[in-house]
Amino acid sequence: MVSRSWSLHGGESGVGRPSFVAEFGLWDERQAAAAEQVELQLDDVDLVRVVFCDPHGLARSKTVPADVFRSVLRNGMDFSAGPFLFDTGHAVAVDFLGDAGVGVGELLGAGDFVLVPDPRTFQVLPRNEPRTAWVLGDEYLRDGTPHPLSPRGVLRRVCADYDRHELSPVIGLEVEWYLTRLTGGPVGNAGNGFGLQGPAPEVAAVNPGYQFNLDSYYDSVADVADPLAAMLMKLGLPLRSFEHESGPGQLETTFNPMLALDAADAMLLFRTQLKQECRRRGYHASFMTLPRLESFDASGWHLHQSVTGTKTGHNLFAEDDGPQDAISAQGQAYIEGLLSRAREFCLLSVPTVNGYRRLAPEFSLAPTSVDWRFEDRSAMVRVLAGGSSTHVENRVGEPCANPYLLIAAQLHAGLEGLLAGVPAGRGSYPALPRTLREALEAFRAGDSAERLLGAPLKSCLAKLKESEAARFDAWCAAERPEGSAGGVTEWEHREYFGAF
C-alpha cells in the first residue's frame, strides 16, 4: 500500500504530480480532445515511450507500461536535467554542482523537470510484440512554467508570434542521409566515457554510388528502403519521395508541406524510427553530414518554407499580378530576414564540427556565401516560383541539426524580415562561418539569438558547443591528424556517426 501511495503521488515512480496538466492549464482544447482518444487506445498498447528532444536534436525517452502512462498523461513525468548538461560526446558542459551559469536555478544538483505528453503526438509504432506507442512531451519546471531550455518550447513561441500576426508558416522537409550495412565488430564501448566516444559502428557501403537517381542503385537497397517507406507512411508521416543521391547508399527523403511544429515533430520521429528500424534489419542509418568513409559525399538538409495568411489562406510569397516566375515583395522581405541573420543563426543550422566540412568550395551544391537566386541550387536561398506554390528553400542546414531550433531560427529570422518590410538586396552579407568555433563566435556576438531563444538557452547552447569545439581542438593538438576521406577525422566519426 505504501508503494501504491507513492506511485499515485509521483514519488518513486517518477510520475509528475497529480493533475499537473489541469492545475496549470497546459493543454488547449485540441490536446484535451486528443487525450480522450489516447485513453481509448491504451487498452491495445503494452508500452509507451515518453520522449523529448534534447538541445542536440536527439530523442531522449523513458518507457512505461500503458497503465502507468494513464497517470503520466495528465500528471506529467519526472525527467533528469542531464540531457541539457551534456555535449555531443556526453561530457558535462554545464556545471550543475556549482553555479550553472545559465539562469536556471533548477539545474543545480541536476534536479528533475516535468515532461507533459502532448497527446496529439501519440503514435502506435508499426511493430510486432510488445505493442509500443511513442509520444512527445513538453518540458516544464515544477511550478508549471515552460522550461527555458526546451527546444520545442522555442518553436512553440515562434509559431505563436506568427499566429498573433494572423500568419501560418508552412515547412517542407528534404533530407539526405546514409544507409550502410553493419558488419559486426565491437559495440563501441572500448575507450568510451564522459567526453570520450568509443569506436563508431563498423559498416560497409551498400553500393558504389555516383550514379545520381539511378533506378538500379535504388533497387539495390529497395529491400530495406521500401519497408522503411512503408513504415513512415504507417506512422502517418506525409512521405513524398525516396530517391538515391550521389554517394554510396546515400538516400534522400522528402515530405509534403506541413505546419511548422508538425514538421519538427515529424523530423524527430523520422530520424529516430528510421535509425532504429535499420538497426533491426542489420543496417545503420546516419544523418552525420560527412562520414569518414571512402568516397562518401556530404549530406544536407534543405528546408522549404512559405507563409500563409490564416484568414485568407493566401500564400504571401506568391506574386498576384506578376509573372509566374516571381516572388512577392513580402517574400523578398522574408528572404532579407534569412540573409541578414544567416551568420548568427548558422550554429543552429550547422551545429557540429563535421557539418562545416560541407560548407566548402569542393561541394559545389552546398552554400558557401549568403545569397539568394531563382532556381539555383548553388545559392544559400533558392527561390522556387510557381504562383500559389511559390516558396523558398534554405540549403545551409545539416541533416542532424535540432529540428525545433533550426526551423524556429528560420521562421524567426523570416518573420523579422517580413515585418520590417525591406526587400532582399543583391549586395553582400557577412560570409557563412567555416568552422564550428567561428559559428559559435557569431552566435555569441549577435542579439538575434537571445531574442529567439532567451538568455538561458542561448547561454546553455554556447556552453555545450564550446565544450564540443574544445574537445575537438584538444584531440587535434594531441593527435596531429592528417585526415582522410575528405579530411574528416577519426574524432568526428566517433563523435557523430553512431549517435546521429
Residue pairs with C-beta under 8 A, 6 or more apart in sequence:
3 12
6 12
6 13
7 13
7 15
7 71
8 18
8 71
9 17
9 18
10 16
10 17
10 18
10 75
10 78
13 68
13 71
14 62
14 77
14 78
14 79
14 112
15 68
15 71
15 72
15 75
15 76
15 77
15 78
16 72
16 75
16 76
16 77
16 78
16 114
16 115
16 116
17 75
17 76
17 114
17 142
18 75
19 74
19 75
20 26
20 74
20 75
20 76
20 114
20 116
20 140
20 144
21 27
21 74
21 75
21 76
21 116
22 74
23 144
24 140
24 144
26 116
26 138
26 140
26 144
27 35
27 119
30 120
31 118
31 119
31 120
34 119
34 120
34 122
35 73
35 74
35 119
37 119
38 73
38 119
38 122
38 135
39 70
39 73
41 122
41 124
41 133
42 48
42 66
42 67
42 69
42 70
43 66
44 124
44 131
45 66
45 124
45 131
45 132
45 133
46 65
46 66
46 129
46 130
46 131
46 132
47 63
47 64
47 65
47 66
47 130
47 131
47 132
47 133
48 63
48 64
48 65
48 66
48 69
48 72
48 132
48 133
48 134
48 135
49 61
49 62
49 63
49 132
49 133
49 134
49 135
50 61
50 62
50 63
50 64
50 69
50 72
50 77
50 115
50 117
50 135
50 137
51 59
51 60
51 61
51 134
51 135
51 136
51 137
51 268
51 272
52 59
52 60
52 61
52 79
52 83
52 115
52 136
52 137
52 138
52 139
52 150
52 152
53 59
53 60
53 136
53 151
53 152
53 268
53 402
53 403
53 404
54 60
54 83
54 84
54 151
55 83
55 84
55 149
55 151
55 402
55 405
55 457
55 460
55 461
55 464
56 87
56 88
56 351
56 402
56 464
57 151
57 268
57 271
57 351
57 400
57 401
57 402
57 403
57 404
57 405
58 83
58 499
58 500
59 268
59 272
60 79
60 83
62 77
62 79
63 132
64 72
64 77
66 133
69 117
69 135
72 117
73 117
73 119
76 114
76 115
76 116
76 117
76 137
76 140
77 114
77 115
77 117
77 137
78 112
78 113
78 114
78 115
79 112
79 113
79 114
79 115
79 139
80 110
80 112
81 96
81 106
81 107
81 110
81 111
81 112
81 113
82 110
84 94
84 107
84 149
84 460
85 92
85 93
85 94
85 96
85 107
85 110
86 92
86 93
86 194
86 464
87 93
87 195
87 464
87 465
87 467
87 468
87 471
88 352
88 464
88 468
88 495
88 496
88 499
89 195
89 196
89 197
89 468
89 471
89 495
90 193
90 194
90 195
90 197
91 194
91 195
91 467
91 471
92 194
92 195
93 463
93 464
93 466
93 467
93 468
94 100
94 101
94 102
94 107
94 460
94 463
94 464
95 101
96 107
96 108
96 109
96 110
97 108
97 109
99 108
100 107
100 108
101 459
101 463
102 149
102 456
102 457
102 459
102 460
102 463
103 148
103 455
103 456
103 459
104 147
104 148
104 149
104 456
104 460
106 113
106 141
106 142
112 142
113 139
113 140
113 141
113 142
113 147
114 139
114 140
114 141
114 142
115 137
115 138
115 139
115 140
116 137
116 138
116 139
116 140
117 135
117 136
117 137
118 135
118 136
118 137
118 138
119 135
121 134
121 135
121 136
121 265
122 133
122 134
122 135
123 133
123 134
123 135
123 235
123 236
123 269
124 131
124 132
124 133
125 132
125 133
125 134
125 235
125 273
126 231
126 234
126 235
134 269
134 273
136 152
136 265
136 268
136 269
138 146
138 150
138 152
138 153
138 156
139 146
139 147
139 149
139 150
139 152
139 153
140 146
140 147
141 147
146 153
146 156
147 153
148 454
148 456
148 457
149 456
149 457
149 460
150 457
151 402
151 404
151 405
151 408
151 457
152 261
152 264
152 404
154 404
154 405
154 408
154 452
154 453
154 454
154 457
155 260
155 261
155 264
155 404
155 405
155 407
155 408
155 411
156 261
157 408
158 260
158 408
158 411
158 412
158 415
158 452
159 169
159 259
159 260
159 261
159 411
161 412
161 415
162 168
162 169
162 260
162 307
162 411
162 415
163 310
165 415
165 419
166 309
166 310
166 311
167 307
167 308
167 309
167 310
167 316
167 415
168 259
168 307
168 308
168 309
168 310
169 259
169 260
169 305
169 306
169 307
169 308
169 411
169 414
170 257
170 258
170 259
170 260
170 305
170 306
170 307
170 308
170 391
171 257
171 258
171 259
171 260
171 263
171 264
171 303
171 304
171 305
171 407
172 254
172 255
172 256
172 257
172 258
172 263
172 303
172 304
172 305
172 391
173 253
173 254
173 255
173 258
173 263
173 266
173 267
173 270
173 301
173 303
173 304
174 252
174 253
174 254
174 255
174 301
174 302
174 303
174 304
174 393
175 252
175 253
175 254
175 267
175 270
175 287
175 301
175 302
175 399
176 245
176 250
176 251
176 252
176 299
176 300
176 301
176 399
177 250
177 251
177 252
177 253
177 274
177 285
177 286
177 287
177 299
177 399
178 247
178 249
178 250
178 251
178 285
178 286
178 287
178 288
178 291
178 296
178 299
179 206
179 221
179 224
179 225
179 249
179 250
179 251
179 278
179 283
179 284
179 285
180 203
180 204
180 205
180 206
180 249
180 283
180 284
180 285
180 286
180 293
181 203
181 204
181 205
181 206
181 282
181 283
181 284
182 201
182 202
182 203
182 279
182 282
182 283
182 284
183 202
183 203
183 204
184 202
185 199
185 201
185 202
186 198
186 199
186 202
188 197
188 198
188 199
188 200
188 201
188 498
189 198
190 198
190 199
191 198
191 199
192 198
195 467
195 471
197 494
197 495
197 498
197 499
198 494
199 494
200 292
200 493
200 494
200 497
200 498
201 284
201 497
201 498
203 284
203 293
205 248
205 249
205 293
205 294
205 295
206 220
206 221
206 248
206 249
206 283
207 217
207 220
207 221
207 248
207 249
208 217
208 248
208 295
209 217
209 246
209 247
209 248
209 249
209 250
209 295
209 296
209 297
210 246
210 247
210 248
210 295
211 217
211 244
212 244
212 245
212 246
213 243
213 244
214 244
217 244
218 225
218 242
218 243
218 244
221 244
221 249
221 251
224 278
224 281
224 283
225 242
225 251
226 242
227 277
227 281
228 242
228 274
228 277
228 278
229 239
229 242
231 273
231 277
232 239
232 253
232 270
232 273
232 274
233 239
235 269
235 273
237 255
237 266
237 269
237 270
238 255
238 256
238 258
238 266
239 253
239 254
239 255
239 256
240 254
240 255
240 256
241 252
241 253
241 254
242 251
242 252
242 253
243 251
243 252
243 254
244 250
244 251
244 252
245 251
245 252
245 297
245 299
246 297
247 295
247 296
247 297
247 299
248 293
248 295
248 296
250 296
250 297
250 299
253 270
255 263
255 266
255 270
257 304
257 306
258 266
260 407
260 411
263 403
263 407
264 403
264 404
264 407
267 403
268 403
271 287
271 399
271 400
274 285
275 284
275 285
275 286
278 284
278 285
279 285
284 498
286 496
286 497
286 498
286 500
287 299
287 399
287 400
287 500
288 299
288 352
288 354
288 399
288 400
288 492
288 493
288 496
288 497
288 500
289 298
289 299
289 300
289 350
289 352
289 354
289 355
289 357
289 358
289 398
289 399
289 400
289 496
290 296
290 297
290 298
290 299
290 354
290 357
290 358
290 486
290 488
291 485
291 488
291 493
291 497
292 484
292 485
292 486
292 488
292 489
292 490
292 492
292 493
292 497
293 485
294 485
296 485
296 486
297 363
298 357
298 358
298 363
298 366
298 486
299 358
299 398
299 399
300 358
300 366
300 395
300 396
300 397
300 398
300 399
301 397
301 398
301 399
301 401
301 406
302 393
302 394
302 395
302 397
303 393
303 394
303 397
303 406
303 407
303 410
304 384
304 391
304 392
304 393
305 391
305 392
305 393
305 394
305 410
305 411
305 414
306 315
306 316
306 317
306 390
306 391
306 392
307 315
307 316
307 317
307 330
307 334
307 414
307 418
308 314
308 315
308 316
309 316
315 388
315 389
315 390
315 391
316 328
316 330
316 331
316 334
316 418
317 327
317 328
317 330
317 331
317 334
317 390
317 391
317 392
318 327
318 328
318 331
318 387
318 388
318 389
318 390
319 326
319 327
319 328
319 331
319 385
319 390
320 328
322 328
324 385
324 386
324 387
325 374
325 385
325 386
326 385
326 390
327 335
327 374
327 383
327 385
327 390
327 392
328 390
329 421
329 423
330 418
330 421
331 383
331 390
331 392
332 423
332 424
333 417
333 418
333 420
333 421
333 422
333 423
333 424
334 392
334 414
334 415
334 417
334 418
335 372
335 381
335 383
335 392
335 414
335 417
335 424
336 417
336 420
336 422
336 423
336 424
336 425
337 413
337 414
337 415
337 416
337 417
337 418
337 420
338 372
338 381
338 392
338 394
338 410
338 413
338 414
338 417
339 370
339 371
339 372
339 380
339 381
339 424
339 429
340 413
340 417
340 429
341 409
341 413
341 416
341 446
341 448
342 370
342 380
342 396
342 413
342 429
342 430
342 432
343 370
343 429
343 430
343 431
343 432
343 433
343 442
343 446
344 442
344 443
344 445
344 446
344 448
344 449
345 409
345 410
345 413
345 443
345 448
345 449
345 452
346 396
346 432
346 433
346 439
346 442
346 443
347 433
347 436
347 439
347 440
347 442
347 443
347 449
347 461
347 465
348 401
348 402
348 405
348 406
348 408
348 409
348 443
348 449
349 394
349 396
349 397
349 398
349 401
349 406
349 409
349 410
350 356
350 358
350 359
350 396
350 397
350 398
350 401
350 433
350 436
350 439
351 398
351 400
351 401
351 402
351 405
351 436
351 465
352 398
352 400
352 436
352 468
352 492
352 495
352 496
352 500
353 435
353 436
353 468
353 469
353 472
353 491
353 492
353 495
354 398
354 488
354 492
354 495
354 496
355 398
355 400
355 401
355 436
356 433
356 434
356 435
356 436
356 439
357 486
357 487
357 488
358 366
358 398
359 366
359 367
359 368
359 396
359 432
359 433
359 434
360 366
360 368
360 434
361 368
364 378
365 377
365 378
365 395
366 395
367 378
367 379
367 380
367 395
367 396
367 432
368 431
368 432
369 380
369 429
369 431
369 432
370 380
370 429
370 430
370 431
370 432
371 379
371 380
371 381
371 429
372 379
372 380
372 381
372 382
372 383
372 392
372 424
373 379
373 381
373 382
373 383
374 382
374 383
374 385
375 382
375 383
375 384
375 385
376 382
377 395
379 395
380 394
380 395
380 396
380 432
381 392
381 393
381 394
381 395
382 392
382 393
382 395
383 390
383 391
383 392
383 393
384 390
384 391
384 392
384 393
394 410
396 432
397 406
400 496
400 500
405 453
408 452
409 452
412 448
412 451
412 452
413 448
416 448
417 424
430 442
433 439
433 441
433 442
436 465
436 468
436 469
436 472
437 469
437 473
439 465
440 462
440 465
440 466
440 469
443 449
443 458
443 461
443 462
443 465
444 462
449 458
450 458
453 461
468 495
471 491
472 489
472 491
472 492
472 495
475 489
475 491
476 489
476 491
479 489
479 490
479 491
481 489
481 490
481 491
483 489
